[in-house]
Amino acid sequence: MVPADVFRDRSVLHGEHVRLEPLGPAVLEDYLRALDDPEVRRSTGSHTVADRTTVERWLASRHEHHDRADWAVVRAADGAFLGEAVLNDLDPDNGSCNFRILLGGPHQGRGYGTEAVRLAVGEAFARGLHRVSLGVFEFNARAQRVYEKCGFVVEGRCRDVLHWDGRWHDEIVMSVLAGELRRPARRAGGALPARRSQVARGRGGGI
């Protein structure tokens, strides 16, 4: 349905408050700090600490993989690194992929994640994909609300996926189809409303 290298050419995606740039080694220090954030580790279910050398090699190889799109989420106003947004697990024959997003703790709850979700998922549909799915842990109710705000619907629940702080947690599976992505409503005069929500996982981290 779509080419196996559908993400070969990765564009910079521009929003009102954030832009998505191809992810690479230039953001290594900020990326490591985000991965080490306790809330990000909980939201992603990451029990191990990121190894610097491994992460550095991984960032350097992003441009070599054309079956996925890895973006750095940066603030439009000053170019500050906020996190990442990723389309991966491509199924070209069925036109589907997974989505995940991560924002460092200081940048959560400011609407950046909501805008990044819409930019990345909108790009997937612009490239001909039909379905984008994600997973979010049950304890992240704010993430679920933001995904629903963007058009994702709950498809099911995977039980006891994560063991964290002595408790088991389920994963909520969600998806959005082409034509279902919800854009922000415009105010009178054409201005966009303020965005104040927070997102997490898919298997990504807090936003």
Stockholm file with secondary structure:
# STOCKHOLM 1.0

chainA/1-207         MVPADVFRDRSVLHGEHVRLEPLGPAVLEDYLRALDDPEVRRSTGSHTVADRTTVERWLASRHEHHDRADWAVVRAADGAFLGEAVLNDLDPDNGSCNFRILLGGPHQGRGYGTEAVRLAVGEAFARGLHRVSLGVFEFNARAQRVYEKCGFVVEGRCRDVLHWDGRWHDEIVMSVLAGELRRPARRAGGALPARRSQVARGRGGGI
#=GR chainA/1-207 SS CCCTTTTSSCCCEECSSEEEEECCGGGHHHHHHHHTCHHHHHHHTCCSCCCHHHHHHHHHTGGGCSSSEEEEEEETTTCCEEEEEEEEEEETTTTEEEEEEEECGGGTTSSHHHHHHHHHHHHHHHTTCCEEEEEEETTCHHHHHHHHHTTCEEEEEEEEEEEETTEEEEEEEEEEETTCCCCCCCCTTSCCCCCCCCCCCSSSCCC
#=GC SS_cons         CCCTTTTSSCCCEECSSEEEEECCGGGHHHHHHHHTCHHHHHHHTCCSCCCHHHHHHHHHTGGGCSSSEEEEEEETTTCCEEEEEEEEEEETTTTEEEEEEEECGGGTTSSHHHHHHHHHHHHHHHTTCCEEEEEEETTCHHHHHHHHHTTCEEEEEEEEEEEETTEEEEEEEEEEETTCCCCCCCCTTSCCCCCCCCCCCSSSCCC
//
